[in-house]
Amino acid sequence: WIAYEKLDFTKQDVSSFTIRYVNNSTRCASDARIEIHTDSYDGPLVQTIDLPATGSSWNDYQEITTMIEDASKLNGEIHDVYFVLKGTTSSSNPYIINLDYVRFNSELILNANERIEAEESLMMVRILVALLIILGQHIKILNLMVAKILLKSDMLVK
């Protein structure tokens, strides 16, 4: 297990975890998982996350992001947090995983398609704003032209 003492969840609520790891299919447990506990390695279970094989080498890192099922077990408090690695090992698969990092996220991480949709929506808003600015400038020009025409017609009448 790996422990981090006194993590402060009082200032910002967390909603998901991101874990970056390697599960080398030729050397690691096929049923690898990580359990996240508070206050001791066998304390209250926050969540269990399965960590499937990422490839057949030690360089096949992957990230997995998962929502916290019951964030109230963390949020609003200060906890020691324990990451307990579990899986069935053997002489040919003596390792669980190679853990690079765990990150707590305060908001849902968007997947690639959602990110593209959000970026497209933002681009459409920017285009609309630019068109409104151009339209506003044209209205000002039209107002000036109308004013000039009225001024000329007023001069012609006198």
N, C-alpha and C positions, 0 to 999 in steps of 0.2 A: 504494500500500500504506500501511497504518497499523501502527505498531509500538509495543509496550509493553515497556519494559525490565525485566528482573529480576523477573518475576512468580513468586511463591513458591508452589510446589505441594507443599512438603514438610510443611506443617502440616495440610492437609486435601485429600483426594483429590477430584478432579472427575469427574463422570460424564456431564455433558451441557452443551451450549451453548444459550443463548437469544439470538437476534438480533432486534432491532427495526429495521425498515427500511421504505422505500417503494420500490417498483419501479413507477414511473408508466408504464403500458403505451403511452402516446402519446409518451414521450420517452426511455425507457430500453431497454437491451438485452433482447431476449426470452430470451436464454440466460444471464442474469446468475447469477453464482455467487461464492462467497467461498471462498478457500483459506486454511487456517490452517497456518502453518509455524512451526517453532521455530528460533531463533538467527540466522536471516537470511531475507530475503524469498524466497530460493530454497532455504532449508534443508529439513530433513526435513519432509515433508507429514504433518500430523496428520489432516486431513480436508478434504474439499470438500463444500460445502453449496449446493445449488441454491436460488436466490431467485426464485421465480415472481412474475409481475405481481401487484400488490396492488390495482390499480384504475387509474383514468385521471386522477388528480390527485396533487398533491404532499402531500396531507393523508391519504392512504389508508395509514396506518402499520399494519403487522401484526407480530406476533411469531411466530417459528418456533423451536421447541425440538427439538433432535435429540440423540440419545445419541452419545457419543464412541465411535467404533468400536474404538479401541485407546488407552485412557486411560493405558497405561503409557508412552506417548510424552511425557506431561506429568507425571504423578503421581510424587511423591518427589523432584523436582528443581526447580531455579530456572532459568527460561528467559526469553529475550527471545521474545515472541510477535508474529508478523507476520500481519496480515489482508490478503490480496491479493485485490482485487476484479477479476473477469474477466468478459468478455462481448463480443459482437460489436456494435460501435457503427457508426453511419452519420450522415450529415448530418441526418436526421430523428430519429434516436435516438442523440444524442451522449453520453448518460450511462449508467453502469452501474446504480447504485442511489443512494439517499440513506440512508446508514447513521446510525441514531440511537445504538444501543449494542449491545455484545456483553457477555453475562454468562456467567460460568462457574458451573455449578450443582454442588453437592456431592451432590445426590440427585436422583432422577428427579422432575420436575415432573409432578404428576398432571393428567390432562385433566379436563374439567368433570364428566363422568359418574363417574369414579373418585372425585373430590372429594365429589360428592353421596353416593355409596355410603359413603364413609368417614364423612361427617357423619351419615348415617342410622344407621350402626353405633354411632357414639359416642352418639347420642341414645338408642338402644335400651339401651346400657350404663347411661346415666344414669337412665333409667326403671327399669331392673332394680334399681339401687342404691337408688333412692327407695322402691321397693316393699319391698325387704328391710328398709330402715330402718323403714317403717311396720309391717311384719310383726313386726319385733323389738319395737316399742313395744306392739303388741297382745299379744304373748306376755308381756311384762312386766305388762301390765294383767291378763291372764288369771291369771298366777302370783299377783298380789296378791289377786285375787278368790278364787282357790282357797285361799290362805292365810287369808283372812278367814273363808271358809266352814269350813275346818278348825278355826280358832280358835274360832268360834261353836259348832261341833259338840262340840269338846272341853269348852267351858264348859257346854254343855247336859248332857253326860254326868256331870259332877261334880256 
